[in-house]
Amino acid sequence: MNRETAKVRVGRVDDIDPRGSRRLNVNGLEIALFRLSDGDILAVENRCPHKGGVLSEGMVCGPVVHCPLHDWRIDLRSGEALDPDKGCIETFETEVSADGSIYLTLTGALLGADAS
């Protein structure tokens, strides 16, 4: 099992509107970056665990995104669906540098891929 990790620059904070999102593809996996109202940048797998809705198209309220298909609420920090729903998506560590660059921590099979 590959446990290597690498930080990859995926954009700038200014690229994402407050309470907005940005989609990127990393080695075939679509990832959504969210800019919360408190300024935090969070990254998750861009699909709802229920029916695969595109989370980056959902409404962001605090650290939660509402799936645009069936209004499932997903906690962007943990990846967990909120009660009464059950399910989970992958989350990714993010870091913002002093110049506003966003870095995503990639592991395993996602290493060596370019983010687009």
Helices and strands as residue ranges (DSSP letters): E 5-12, G 13-15, E 20-26, E 29-35, E 41-45, G 55-57, E 59-61, E 64-66, E 73-75, E 91-92, E 94-96, E 101-107, G 108-110
